[in-house]
Amino acid sequence: MSIEIQGLTKKYGEQLAVNDLSFKVDKGHIVGFLGPNGAGKSTTMKMLTCYTTPSSGTAKVNGFDVIKDPLSVRQSVGYLPEHNPLYKDMYVKEYLKFVAGIHKISNPNQRIKDLIEMTGLGIEQHKLIGTLSKGYRQRVGLAQAMMHDPEVLILDEPTSGLDPNQLRDIRSLILELGKEKTVIFSTHIMQEVSALCDRVLIINRGVLVADDPIDMLQDRVGSEHQIAVEFESEINESMLLNIEGLKRFKKQDASYILLASKDIRKEIFNWAVAQKAIILEMNSVKLSVENIFTELTQKEENV
């Protein structure tokens, strides 16, 4: 078991940042760690990497307890914090040599060369870190996190500030790393979750509200159906509410998204015939990760 958390709790004075959190992650999984701002994601990651101590509960990384054996935990984990702390007055290769020295890498020059290639830092390797764009500073942060070839990677917003080409490269790197390592990363880009993760954890107000394989996440919000319908011409939207079984609807581009507790495509077709409305296209679609995230976090807030 790469990561094992049981009853993990963190308080800052009277504020409960993380509340009785429990989950396990095996080796070879890429896990998306999601939640609204202030939900407790970064605090959880800081406890897993020994940057802050739990108020109660236990957390183990590769079998090492974060309280009893923090040095072994740090040796097992590569960590990219949300606010990437770098020495901006150092050159990229100089900084990576410094990190390699901390980890006592046996062949630092070769390891640095490999990491520069892996993270696409080649054209920037001789520059001062302070002169790099945010995207390239993120790449330097990723390189330092991977320097000691850790079993577990914990990445807090790893693709923040990257352009589309950089996003593609870093996503490919994360997918490759996830074949052999445990990767937990937080993000606000929902497409990233669908593209990279085989499992999703959603935290809200310090409480775990979902822990599911990506393909089973929709079960968390029940069996609500979404039907995308495109009409040939403009329709009277208020009349949509007369469709039998319809709960609500929303406009999305040229289509309407109709939401119901069951598949009501037959009822939509019959309504369109009665209204003399021509349907150009109609499909049953699954709730997106973004829809599910919103549904779960807002539902918890309204309890």
GUVOGU-678381 format. One record per residue (C-alpha): residue in three letters; y, z, x; residue number from 1. Coordinates in Angstrom, 1 decimal, decimal comma, padded with zeros to 4 digits. Layout:
GUVOGU-678381
+------+--------+--------+--------+------+
| resn |      v |      w |      u | resi |
+------+--------+--------+--------+------+
|  ALA |      Y |      Z |      X |  NUM |
...
+------+--------+--------+--------+------+
This chain:
GUVOGU-678381
+------+--------+--------+--------+------+
| resn |      v |      w |      u | resi |
+------+--------+--------+--------+------+
|  MET |  000,0 |  000,0 |  000,0 |    1 |
|  SER |  003,3 | -001,1 |  001,6 |    2 |
|  ILE |  005,6 |  000,9 | -000,6 |    3 |
|  GLU |  004,8 |  003,8 | -002,8 |    4 |
|  ILE |  007,5 |  005,7 | -004,7 |    5 |
|  GLN |  006,8 |  008,7 | -007,0 |    6 |
|  GLY |  009,4 |  010,5 | -009,0 |    7 |
|  LEU |  012,2 |  009,5 | -006,6 |    8 |
|  THR |  015,5 |  011,0 | -007,6 |    9 |
|  LYS |  019,0 |  011,1 | -006,0 |   10 |
|  LYS |  022,0 |  013,1 | -007,1 |   11 |
|  TYR |  025,5 |  013,0 | -005,8 |   12 |
|  GLY |  027,0 |  016,2 | -007,0 |   13 |
|  GLU |  026,6 |  016,1 | -010,8 |   14 |
|  GLN |  026,0 |  012,3 | -010,8 |   15 |
|  LEU |  022,4 |  011,1 | -011,2 |   16 |
|  ALA |  022,2 |  007,9 | -009,2 |   17 |
|  VAL |  018,4 |  007,4 | -009,3 |   18 |
|  ASN |  016,3 |  009,2 | -011,9 |   19 |
|  ASP |  012,6 |  009,8 | -011,5 |   20 |
|  LEU |  011,8 |  006,4 | -010,1 |   21 |
|  SER |  008,1 |  005,4 | -009,6 |   22 |
|  PHE |  006,5 |  002,1 | -008,5 |   23 |
|  LYS |  004,2 |  000,7 | -005,9 |   24 |
|  VAL |  004,3 | -002,6 | -004,0 |   25 |
|  ASP |  001,4 | -004,2 | -002,1 |   26 |
|  LYS |  001,6 | -006,4 |  001,0 |   27 |
|  GLY |  002,3 | -010,1 |  000,5 |   28 |
|  HIS |  004,5 | -009,7 | -002,6 |   29 |
|  ILE |  008,1 | -010,8 | -003,1 |   30 |
|  VAL |  009,8 | -008,4 | -005,6 |   31 |
|  GLY |  013,2 | -008,9 | -007,2 |   32 |
|  PHE |  015,0 | -005,7 | -007,6 |   33 |
|  LEU |  017,6 | -006,2 | -010,4 |   34 |
|  GLY |  020,2 | -004,1 | -012,2 |   35 |
|  PRO |  023,8 | -004,0 | -013,2 |   36 |
|  ASN |  026,4 | -002,8 | -010,7 |   37 |
|  GLY |  026,0 |  000,9 | -010,2 |   38 |
|  ALA |  022,5 |  001,0 | -011,5 |   39 |
|  GLY |  021,0 |  002,6 | -008,4 |   40 |
|  LYS |  019,6 | -000,4 | -006,6 |   41 |
|  SER |  021,4 |  000,1 | -003,3 |   42 |
|  THR |  020,8 |  003,9 | -003,4 |   43 |
|  THR |  017,1 |  003,3 | -003,8 |   44 |
|  MET |  017,0 |  000,9 | -000,9 |   45 |
|  LYS |  018,9 |  003,3 |  001,3 |   46 |
|  MET |  016,3 |  006,0 |  000,5 |   47 |
|  LEU |  013,5 |  003,6 |  001,4 |   48 |
|  THR |  015,1 |  002,8 |  004,7 |   49 |
|  CYS |  016,1 |  006,4 |  005,6 |   50 |
|  TYR |  019,8 |  005,8 |  005,4 |   51 |
|  THR |  020,0 |  008,6 |  002,8 |   52 |
|  THR |  017,6 |  011,3 |  001,7 |   53 |
|  PRO |  016,1 |  011,8 | -001,8 |   54 |
|  SER |  017,1 |  014,8 | -003,8 |   55 |
|  SER |  013,5 |  015,0 | -005,0 |   56 |
|  GLY |  010,3 |  013,0 | -005,3 |   57 |
|  THR |  008,5 |  011,1 | -002,6 |   58 |
|  ALA |  008,7 |  007,6 | -001,0 |   59 |
|  LYS |  006,3 |  006,1 |  001,5 |   60 |
|  VAL |  006,5 |  002,9 |  003,5 |   61 |
|  ASN |  003,4 |  001,7 |  005,2 |   62 |
|  GLY |  002,0 |  005,2 |  004,6 |   63 |
|  PHE |  004,9 |  006,9 |  006,4 |   64 |
|  ASP |  006,9 |  009,4 |  004,4 |   65 |
|  VAL |  010,7 |  008,8 |  004,5 |   66 |
|  ILE |  011,3 |  012,6 |  004,9 |   67 |
|  LYS |  008,5 |  013,6 |  007,2 |   68 |
|  ASP |  008,3 |  010,6 |  009,4 |   69 |
|  PRO |  011,6 |  008,6 |  009,2 |   70 |
|  LEU |  011,3 |  007,1 |  012,7 |   71 |
|  SER |  008,0 |  005,4 |  011,8 |   72 |
|  VAL |  009,5 |  004,2 |  008,5 |   73 |
|  ARG |  012,4 |  002,6 |  010,4 |   74 |
|  GLN |  010,0 |  000,9 |  012,8 |   75 |
|  SER |  008,1 | -000,6 |  009,8 |   76 |
|  VAL |  011,2 | -001,8 |  007,9 |   77 |
|  GLY |  013,7 | -004,6 |  008,4 |   78 |
|  TYR |  016,9 | -003,8 |  006,4 |   79 |
|  LEU |  019,8 | -006,0 |  005,4 |   80 |
|  PRO |  022,4 | -003,7 |  003,7 |   81 |
|  GLU |  024,7 | -004,9 |  000,9 |   82 |
|  HIS |  027,7 | -004,6 |  003,2 |   83 |
|  ASN |  026,3 | -006,2 |  006,4 |   84 |
|  PRO |  027,4 | -004,0 |  009,3 |   85 |
|  LEU |  027,9 | -006,1 |  012,4 |   86 |
|  TYR |  029,8 | -005,7 |  015,7 |   87 |
|  LYS |  032,4 | -008,4 |  015,1 |   88 |
|  ASP |  033,6 | -008,4 |  018,7 |   89 |
|  MET |  030,2 | -009,3 |  020,0 |   90 |
|  TYR |  028,8 | -012,8 |  020,4 |   91 |
|  VAL |  025,8 | -013,8 |  018,2 |   92 |
|  LYS |  023,3 | -013,9 |  021,0 |   93 |
|  GLU |  024,8 | -010,9 |  022,7 |   94 |
|  TYR |  024,4 | -008,9 |  019,5 |   95 |
|  LEU |  020,8 | -010,0 |  019,0 |   96 |
|  LYS |  020,0 | -009,0 |  022,6 |   97 |
|  PHE |  021,5 | -005,6 |  021,8 |   98 |
|  VAL |  019,3 | -005,3 |  018,7 |   99 |
|  ALA |  016,2 | -006,5 |  020,7 |  100 |
|  GLY |  016,9 | -003,7 |  023,2 |  101 |
|  ILE |  017,0 | -001,1 |  020,5 |  102 |
|  HIS |  013,6 | -002,2 |  019,3 |  103 |
|  LYS |  012,3 | -002,6 |  022,9 |  104 |
|  ILE |  011,1 | -006,2 |  022,2 |  105 |
|  SER |  008,8 | -007,2 |  025,1 |  106 |
|  ASN |  010,0 | -010,9 |  025,3 |  107 |
|  PRO |  013,5 | -010,7 |  023,9 |  108 |
|  ASN |  014,7 | -014,2 |  024,9 |  109 |
|  GLN |  011,9 | -015,9 |  023,1 |  110 |
|  ARG |  012,2 | -013,7 |  020,1 |  111 |
|  ILE |  015,9 | -014,4 |  019,8 |  112 |
|  LYS |  015,3 | -018,1 |  020,2 |  113 |
|  ASP |  012,8 | -018,1 |  017,4 |  114 |
|  LEU |  015,0 | -016,1 |  015,1 |  115 |
|  ILE |  018,0 | -018,3 |  015,7 |  116 |
|  GLU |  015,9 | -021,3 |  014,8 |  117 |
|  MET |  014,4 | -019,5 |  011,7 |  118 |
|  THR |  017,8 | -018,5 |  010,4 |  119 |
|  GLY |  019,7 | -021,7 |  011,2 |  120 |
|  LEU |  022,1 | -020,0 |  013,6 |  121 |
|  GLY |  021,8 | -022,6 |  016,4 |  122 |
|  ILE |  025,3 | -024,2 |  016,1 |  123 |
|  GLU |  026,9 | -020,7 |  015,9 |  124 |
|  GLN |  024,9 | -018,8 |  018,5 |  125 |
|  HIS |  027,7 | -018,8 |  021,1 |  126 |
|  LYS |  030,5 | -017,7 |  018,8 |  127 |
|  LEU |  032,0 | -014,3 |  018,2 |  128 |
|  ILE |  030,5 | -012,7 |  015,0 |  129 |
|  GLY |  034,0 | -012,0 |  013,8 |  130 |
|  THR |  034,8 | -015,7 |  013,7 |  131 |
|  LEU |  031,8 | -016,6 |  011,6 |  132 |
|  SER |  031,9 | -017,4 |  007,9 |  133 |
|  LYS |  030,4 | -014,9 |  005,5 |  134 |
|  GLY |  027,3 | -017,0 |  005,1 |  135 |
|  TYR |  026,6 | -017,1 |  008,8 |  136 |
|  ARG |  027,2 | -013,4 |  009,1 |  137 |
|  GLN |  024,5 | -013,0 |  006,5 |  138 |
|  ARG |  022,2 | -015,1 |  008,7 |  139 |
|  VAL |  023,0 | -012,8 |  011,7 |  140 |
|  GLY |  022,1 | -009,8 |  009,5 |  141 |
|  LEU |  018,8 | -011,4 |  008,5 |  142 |
|  ALA |  018,0 | -012,1 |  012,1 |  143 |
|  GLN |  018,6 | -008,5 |  013,1 |  144 |
|  ALA |  016,5 | -007,3 |  010,2 |  145 |
|  MET |  013,5 | -009,5 |  011,3 |  146 |
|  MET |  013,9 | -008,8 |  015,1 |  147 |
|  HIS |  011,0 | -006,3 |  015,4 |  148 |
|  ASP |  008,7 | -008,4 |  013,0 |  149 |
|  PRO |  008,6 | -005,6 |  010,4 |  150 |
|  GLU |  005,8 | -005,3 |  007,8 |  151 |
|  VAL |  008,4 | -004,7 |  005,0 |  152 |
|  LEU |  011,8 | -006,4 |  004,5 |  153 |
|  ILE |  014,4 | -004,8 |  002,2 |  154 |
|  LEU |  017,3 | -007,1 |  001,6 |  155 |
|  ASP |  020,3 | -006,1 | -000,4 |  156 |
|  GLU |  022,0 | -009,3 | -001,7 |  157 |
|  PRO |  020,7 | -011,4 |  001,2 |  158 |
|  THR |  022,1 | -014,7 | -000,1 |  159 |
|  SER |  025,6 | -013,4 | -000,8 |  160 |
|  GLY |  028,2 | -015,9 |  000,4 |  161 |
|  LEU |  025,8 | -018,7 |  001,2 |  162 |
|  ASP |  026,6 | -022,3 |  000,3 |  163 |
|  PRO |  024,0 | -024,4 | -001,6 |  164 |
|  ASN |  022,4 | -025,8 |  001,6 |  165 |
|  GLN |  022,3 | -022,3 |  003,2 |  166 |
|  LEU |  020,8 | -020,9 |  000,0 |  167 |
|  ARG |  018,0 | -023,5 |  000,1 |  168 |
|  ASP |  017,2 | -022,6 |  003,7 |  169 |
|  ILE |  017,2 | -018,8 |  003,3 |  170 |
|  ARG |  015,1 | -019,1 |  000,1 |  171 |
|  SER |  012,5 | -021,1 |  001,9 |  172 |
|  LEU |  012,5 | -018,5 |  004,7 |  173 |
|  ILE |  012,0 | -015,6 |  002,2 |  174 |
|  LEU |  009,1 | -017,5 |  000,6 |  175 |
|  GLU |  007,5 | -018,1 |  004,0 |  176 |
|  LEU |  008,0 | -014,4 |  005,0 |  177 |
|  GLY |  006,5 | -013,3 |  001,6 |  178 |
|  LYS |  003,2 | -014,8 |  002,5 |  179 |
|  GLU |  002,5 | -012,1 |  005,0 |  180 |
|  LYS |  005,0 | -009,3 |  004,4 |  181 |
|  THR |  006,3 | -007,2 |  001,6 |  182 |
|  VAL |  009,8 | -008,4 |  000,6 |  183 |
|  ILE |  012,1 | -006,5 | -001,8 |  184 |
|  PHE |  015,5 | -008,0 | -002,4 |  185 |
|  SER |  018,3 | -007,5 | -004,9 |  186 |
|  THR |  020,4 | -010,3 | -006,3 |  187 |
|  HIS |  022,7 | -011,2 | -009,1 |  188 |
|  ILE |  021,5 | -014,8 | -009,0 |  189 |
|  MET |  018,9 | -015,1 | -011,7 |  190 |
|  GLN |  017,7 | -018,5 | -010,6 |  191 |
|  GLU |  016,7 | -016,9 | -007,4 |  192 |
|  VAL |  014,5 | -014,5 | -009,2 |  193 |
|  SER |  012,6 | -017,3 | -011,0 |  194 |
|  ALA |  012,3 | -019,3 | -007,8 |  195 |
|  LEU |  011,2 | -016,6 | -005,4 |  196 |
|  CYS |  009,7 | -013,6 | -007,1 |  197 |
|  ASP |  006,1 | -012,9 | -008,2 |  198 |
|  ARG |  007,3 | -009,6 | -009,7 |  199 |
|  VAL |  010,5 | -008,1 | -011,0 |  200 |
|  LEU |  011,8 | -004,5 | -011,1 |  201 |
|  ILE |  014,8 | -003,9 | -013,4 |  202 |
|  ILE |  016,7 | -000,6 | -013,0 |  203 |
|  ASN |  019,5 |  000,6 | -015,3 |  204 |
|  ARG |  021,5 |  003,8 | -014,9 |  205 |
|  GLY |  019,0 |  005,0 | -012,3 |  206 |
|  VAL |  016,0 |  004,5 | -014,6 |  207 |
|  LEU |  013,3 |  001,8 | -014,2 |  208 |
|  VAL |  013,3 | -000,3 | -017,5 |  209 |
|  ALA |  010,9 | -003,1 | -016,4 |  210 |
|  ASP |  008,2 | -003,6 | -013,8 |  211 |
|  ASP |  006,3 | -006,8 | -014,5 |  212 |
|  PRO |  004,9 | -010,0 | -013,0 |  213 |
|  ILE |  007,6 | -012,7 | -013,4 |  214 |
|  ASP |  005,4 | -014,6 | -015,9 |  215 |
|  MET |  004,9 | -011,5 | -018,1 |  216 |
|  LEU |  008,5 | -010,3 | -018,1 |  217 |
|  GLN |  009,3 | -011,8 | -021,5 |  218 |
|  ASP |  006,8 | -009,4 | -023,2 |  219 |
|  ARG |  009,3 | -006,6 | -022,4 |  220 |
|  VAL |  011,7 | -007,9 | -025,1 |  221 |
|  GLY |  009,1 | -008,6 | -027,7 |  222 |
|  SER |  008,0 | -011,9 | -029,1 |  223 |
|  GLU |  011,5 | -013,4 | -030,0 |  224 |
|  HIS |  011,4 | -017,2 | -030,0 |  225 |
|  GLN |  014,1 | -019,5 | -028,8 |  226 |
|  ILE |  014,3 | -023,0 | -030,2 |  227 |
|  ALA |  016,8 | -025,5 | -028,7 |  228 |
|  VAL |  018,0 | -028,0 | -031,2 |  229 |
|  GLU |  020,3 | -031,0 | -030,7 |  230 |
|  PHE |  021,8 | -032,7 | -033,7 |  231 |
|  GLU |  023,1 | -036,3 | -033,9 |  232 |
|  SER |  026,5 | -035,2 | -035,2 |  233 |
|  GLU |  028,6 | -032,1 | -035,9 |  234 |
|  ILE |  027,1 | -029,7 | -038,4 |  235 |
|  ASN |  028,4 | -026,8 | -040,5 |  236 |
|  GLU |  027,4 | -023,9 | -038,2 |  237 |
|  SER |  027,7 | -021,3 | -041,0 |  238 |
|  MET |  024,9 | -023,2 | -042,9 |  239 |
|  LEU |  022,5 | -022,5 | -040,0 |  240 |
|  LEU |  022,2 | -019,0 | -041,2 |  241 |
|  ASN |  020,4 | -020,3 | -044,3 |  242 |
|  ILE |  017,4 | -021,3 | -042,2 |  243 |
|  GLU |  014,5 | -019,2 | -043,2 |  244 |
|  GLY |  013,5 | -016,7 | -040,5 |  245 |
|  LEU |  016,6 | -017,3 | -038,3 |  246 |
|  LYS |  018,0 | -014,1 | -036,7 |  247 |
|  ARG |  021,0 | -015,5 | -034,9 |  248 |
|  PHE |  022,2 | -018,6 | -033,0 |  249 |
|  LYS |  024,4 | -019,6 | -030,1 |  250 |
|  LYS |  025,9 | -022,9 | -028,9 |  251 |
|  GLN |  024,8 | -024,1 | -025,5 |  252 |
|  ASP |  026,1 | -027,4 | -024,2 |  253 |
|  ALA |  025,2 | -030,1 | -026,8 |  254 |
|  SER |  022,4 | -028,0 | -028,3 |  255 |
|  TYR |  022,1 | -024,9 | -030,5 |  256 |
|  ILE |  019,8 | -022,1 | -029,4 |  257 |
|  LEU |  018,2 | -020,6 | -032,6 |  258 |
|  LEU |  016,6 | -017,2 | -032,2 |  259 |
|  ALA |  013,9 | -015,9 | -034,5 |  260 |
|  SER |  011,0 | -013,5 | -034,6 |  261 |
|  LYS |  008,5 | -016,4 | -034,8 |  262 |
|  ASP |  008,3 | -020,1 | -034,2 |  263 |
|  ILE |  010,5 | -021,6 | -037,0 |  264 |
|  ARG |  010,5 | -025,3 | -036,0 |  265 |
|  LYS |  009,0 | -026,3 | -039,4 |  266 |
|  GLU |  011,7 | -024,3 | -041,2 |  267 |
|  ILE |  014,5 | -025,9 | -039,1 |  268 |
|  PHE |  013,1 | -029,4 | -039,8 |  269 |
|  ASN |  013,0 | -028,7 | -043,6 |  270 |
|  TRP |  016,6 | -027,4 | -043,4 |  271 |
|  ALA |  017,8 | -030,4 | -041,6 |  272 |
|  VAL |  016,2 | -032,7 | -044,1 |  273 |
|  ALA |  017,9 | -030,8 | -047,0 |  274 |
|  GLN |  021,3 | -031,0 | -045,2 |  275 |
|  LYS |  020,8 | -034,7 | -044,2 |  276 |
|  ALA |  021,3 | -033,6 | -040,6 |  277 |
|  ILE |  019,5 | -035,8 | -038,0 |  278 |
|  ILE |  017,7 | -033,9 | -035,2 |  279 |
|  LEU |  017,7 | -035,7 | -031,9 |  280 |
|  GLU |  015,7 | -033,2 | -030,0 |  281 |
|  MET |  014,0 | -029,8 | -030,7 |  282 |
|  ASN |  012,0 | -027,7 | -028,3 |  283 |
|  SER |  010,6 | -024,1 | -028,2 |  284 |
|  VAL |  012,0 | -022,5 | -025,0 |  285 |
|  LYS |  011,2 | -019,2 | -023,2 |  286 |
|  LEU |  013,8 | -016,6 | -022,7 |  287 |
|  SER |  015,3 | -017,0 | -019,2 |  288 |
|  VAL |  015,3 | -014,1 | -016,7 |  289 |
|  GLU |  019,0 | -013,8 | -017,3 |  290 |
|  ASN |  018,5 | -013,4 | -021,0 |  291 |
|  ILE |  015,8 | -010,8 | -020,5 |  292 |
|  PHE |  017,9 | -008,9 | -018,0 |  293 |
|  THR |  020,8 | -008,8 | -020,4 |  294 |
|  GLU |  018,6 | -007,8 | -023,3 |  295 |
|  LEU |  016,9 | -004,9 | -021,4 |  296 |
|  THR |  020,1 | -003,5 | -019,8 |  297 |
|  GLN |  022,2 | -003,7 | -022,9 |  298 |
|  LYS |  019,5 | -002,2 | -025,0 |  299 |
|  GLU |  019,3 |  000,8 | -022,7 |  300 |
|  GLU |  023,1 |  001,2 | -022,8 |  301 |
|  ASN |  023,1 |  001,2 | -026,6 |  302 |
|  VAL |  020,5 |  003,8 | -027,0 |  303 |
+------+--------+--------+--------+------+
